[in-house]
Amino acid sequence: MQTDQALLQSYTMGDLLLKNRVIMAPMTRSRAVNDDTAPTDMHVEYYTQRAGAGLIITEGSQVSEEAVGYIYTAGIHNKAQVEGWKKVVKSVHDKGGKIFIQLWHVGRMSHPDFHNGEKPLAPSAVNPEAQAYTPDGFKDTVEPQAMSLKDIERTQEDFVNAAKNAKEAGFDGVEIHSSNGYLFHQFFNTNSNLRDDNYGGSKENRSRFFFEVLDKVKDVWPPNRIGVRLNPSLNEIFGIHATEESIPTFDYIIDRLNDHDLAYLHLSEPFNDVSDIDYLESNIAKRYRPMYKGTLMINSNFDQESGNRVIEEEEADLVAFGKLYISNPDLAERFAINAPMADWDKDTFYSQGKEGYIDYPKYAEEHVENS
């Protein structure tokens, strides 16, 4: 056992004590296979298997019907969904785990098929020129409907209601998904946000919607039970193209988040090599650790070695693991004994069955079976 690793040390996050710094990152898995898109018994098993994480952050869960953009994704806006999540949370808590739910609105990354033929909502009527995963397969995205002020106000209330539902379901907190080309990121970005009102133009205006939602969610949850996810160097995904305004915008947002006493700020390293793009930052943890004074969580392509290193070098407090947690439900336990990592099957990432979801064995189980 090598329990002196940085990743395996406990961490006090607000008023929560995390048993280690190995975080399960939010990942869409498309297993809500019912009319209510409520979590099922498979979700209960999936998350319970991974309760050894210091913190689980669930898959992105839509805050309303308008927020949907993918098939079979669980929501947090109707009674059946709340009841389904209650079972997940109780089971994780019974195993000594802690769990936040990620609140999600995809914005323009949707399709009229999800909205009774109506266009999806977005900051501006700019087609991302991507594809949406609909019940009939992949379809080209359409020009979205630019949000009116009433749409913005209603969407803010959707986040508030989702936050209330998350509290009713027993979650330990919520994460606001403000990354990866979805609604908030669309507001931040100058090529998806062409507005000329108080929600467009300057970086202050482009981040206004986000901060208004954050303030409203803080009326439901104490700030130290709210996390925020951002991806400052995201380039070219779902029609989002980074510009010279991108890093200054995120510098402004992250500096301002110091005033909010959050549970954590969850940042992603670049998904692709951006070292040749002079206006993007290739080392997000190093850039934002001096700027952000609260708990910093870092994500994207970390393994045991690099995860330990980023904490040892004091560039982050917590490390979120994605695909490694798909195929290694006992990831933290494997780190403790330096066990080999199981490979994931990408063909079952978004399928609807048990295969590739709850059938990855824990190392101890696999070792016994093969001994």
N, C-alpha and C positions, 0 to 999 in steps of 0.2 A: 504494500500500500504506500502510495506517495501522496499523502494528504496535505503536505506543506506547500503544494502548488498554489500559485496566486489565484487561479481560477476556483480553487476549492475552499478558499477562506470565506467565512461568513461576511455579510455586509448589511449595515443598517441603512435602509432606504426610507427616509421620512420616519414614520412610526412602525415600519415593518422590518423585521429581521429576516433577511434572506440567508438560507443555509449554505449557499455557495454563490458564485458569481457567474455561473453557467446559465444563460437565459435561453429559453426556447423562443425563437423568433416567430412572428406571425406569418402563416403560410396558407394560401388558398389551397384547399384539397378537394372541393366539389363533392362532398358526401351527404349533403342535406337533401336526400332523395324523397321528399314528400311534398304535398301541395302547400304546406305552410312554410316550407324551407326552415324547419325547426331542427335543431340538433337531435340526433338519434342515439340509440344505444352504442352504435359504432363510435360516435364522438366521445361518449363517456369512456369507453375502453381506450381509445386513442390518447386522450389527454391524461387519463389515470396512469397509463403505462409510462408517461413522461413526467410524473410528479416529482421525480428526483431533481429536476431543475430548480435552481434558486427561485426562478419566476417563470411561469408560462405566460406568453402573450398569445391569445387565440388568433385564429384566422380572422381576416377582415370581415366584419359583420355589418351588413347594410343597415342604415338607420331609418330607412323608409322604403316604400316601393319605388319611389323615384330614384333611389340610390343604387338600384340593382344594375349590374352590368355583365354578370356571368351566371351561367346555369348552376343550380344545385349549391349555391352559397348560402350559409345560414345567416339569418338576420337577427335583429334585436328590437323589433318594432311591433310584434304582435304577441298575444298571450301564449300561443303554443310555443313560440320561440323562447320566451322567458321560462316556461316550464321545462323545456328541453335543456336550457343552459343551467337551470337549477340542479338538475341531475349531474351534469358535468362538474359544476363547482363543488357540490357536496362530496362527490367521489374523490376529486383532487384534494380537497381539504382533509378528508378521512385518511389520505395517504401522506399527510403532512406537507402538501404542496401549497403554493400560492399562485393565483391566476388573475390576470387582467384581461379584459376583452378589448379588442381593437375596433373602434367605431369608424365606419367606412362609408364614403359616398364616392362613386366612380366618376360623377360628372358626365362629360361627353363620351367617355369610354364605355358606351352602352349602345343600344339599338332600339328603334321603335317597337320591335317585337316584344320587348320587356314592358312597354308602356302603352299598351292598347293602341298602337299606331302613332302615338305622340312622340315628338322629338325629345331626346334626352336633354337635360339642362346643363349649361356651362356658362362661364363668364361672358363669352362672346360666341358669335355664330361662326366658329372656325372648325372645320372638319379636321380631326386628327389624322385622317388618311391612314387608318389602321383597320384592324378587324376585331369584331366583337364575337364572343363565343355564345351563340344563341341556342335555343332548343333544337334548331334545325341545322346546327353546325356553324362554322365560321361565316360571318357575313361582313361586308364592307361597312364601315361606320358612315354616318351621314352628317350633314351640317347640323349642329345642335341648335337648340333654342337659347338665345342669350337670356340670362336670368333677369327678370324685373326686380325691382326693390321688394315687391311682395314675395317673389320667389326666394329671394335671399333671406327675408325675415322668416318665411315658413321653414326653410331648410335649417336655419339656426334652431328653431323650435324642435325640428326633427332630432337634432343632436341632443337637445335637452331631454326630450322624451326617451331617447335611447339610453342616455346616461341614467335616467331614473329607472328604466327597465333593468339596466345592468346592476344597479344597487338592489333592486328587488330580487334578482337572480342570485345575489350573494357574492358577486365578484369582489375581489380585493381592491380593484381600481379599474380605470379605463385608459386606453391609449388612443389619442386622436391621430388618425392616419392622414398625414399631410404631405405625402411623398409619392414617388413612383408614377407621376403623370396623372394622378387622380384629381378630384375637384379642387382641393386647396392649392395643390401644386399648379393647377391650371390658372388659378388667380395670381399666383406668384410670378408666373412666367410671362414675359412681354410679347411672345409670339402667339400665345393662346388667350391672353387678356388684352383686348383692344378697347376697353371701356374708357369713356371720357367723363365718368362721374366720380363719386368718392371712393369707388372700388377699383379704379384703374389709373394708370399713369405713373405716379411716383411709387417708390417702394413702400412708403407709408400707406398709400391707398391700396396697393395690391395685396398687402398683408392685413388690411383692415377686417375683412370678412373672417379670417382665421382668428384674429385676436378677439373679435366680438363673440365668436363661438366659444373660444376658450373661457372668456369671462362668464358666459352663461353656464357653461358646464361646471365652473367653480361654484356656482350657486347650488349645485346638486352634490358634488363631491368636494372634499377639501383639496386644495391644490397638491398636497403631498400624496394624493392617491390618483393623480392624473399624469400620464406620460404623453409625450409628443414625439412623433417620428418625422424626420426630415431627411432629404437626400440632396445636399448642396451641389454636388458635382454630377448629378444625373444628366446624361447627354443623349439626346435622340432616342426617346422611348414614347410611344403612343402620341407622336406628333409634338412632343416637347423637345425643343432644341435649345440647349444652353446658349446664353449670350453673355456679352460683357457685363450685363446687369445681374447675372445670376448670383455670383459670389457676393457682391455688395448687398444684394437683397437678403441673402441668408445671414450675412454678417449682422445686418440690422435686426432681423428676426431673432437670432440667437442671443445677441446682446440684450435685447428687450426681454427675452424669456428669463433673464436673471432676476427680474422683478416679480416672478410668479411662483417661486418656491415649489416647483414641480417635483413629482416623484423621481422623474428622470427625463433627460433628453436623449432620444434614440436616433443616432446618426448612422448613415450608411456610407462606407467607402465607395468610390466609383465602381460601377458595375463593369465598366470597360476602361481600357488604358486611355487616360486623358493627359498623359505627360507631355504630349506635343501640342496641347491646346493651352496657350499662354494665359487665358483668362479663367481657367478652371484649376482647382486645387486637387492634387493627386494624393495627398495625405490628409484626410479629413480630421482624424483624431488629433494629429499634431497641431493643425491649425486652430481647432476649436477648444482644445483643452485649456489653453490660457484664457480664452475669452469667456467660457461658460463656467460658472462657479458652483453649479449644483452637480448632481449625479449624472455622469456621462456614460451612456451605453453605446457601444460601437458594433457594427454589423458588416457582413459581406465577406465571404470566402475565408473566414478565420478557421484555423484548426487548433489542436491542443497547444502546439508550440507557439504559434503566433498569438494565440489568445492569452497565454501566460505572459508572453513578452510585453504586449501592449498594456497590461495591468502593471507589471513590474516596472515599466518605464514611466508609469503614472500618466499615461496618455488617455486612459479610460478607467472607469470603475467596474464596469460590467461588460460582458461580451455576449452578444446574441448569435446563436447558431441556427441555421435554417436547414439545409438539406441533410446535414449530419444528424439532425434530430429526427428526420424522416426514417432513416434506416437504423438508427441507434437509439431506441427508446430509453436506454439506460446510459445516456452519454456521459453524464457527470460521474457515474459509477465506473464506467470504462476508463475515464481519465484517471481516476484514483488508483487503478491497478495497471495503468499503461497498456490496456488491452487493445488489440487491433480494431480498426473501424470497419463496420460492414458497409458494403456499397449499396447505393440506392438504385431503384429502378425508375428511370424517368418516364417510362411508358405508363406507369400507374400513378403518377403525380395527381392527375385530375380525373381518374376513372372513378366509378361509383361504388365499387365493391370493397370487400375486406382486403383483397390482395394489394399489397404495397401500402397498406394503411395500418392495419392492426396485426399483421402476421409476421412482422420482423421480430425475431427472438432477441431476448436479452442475452448478454454474453454468457452469464452463468447457466442459463437454460440451454444455450447452444453448446456450451462446453460439456455439459452433462450428457446431452444427446449424442455427442460425437466421441465421448470417451469410451 
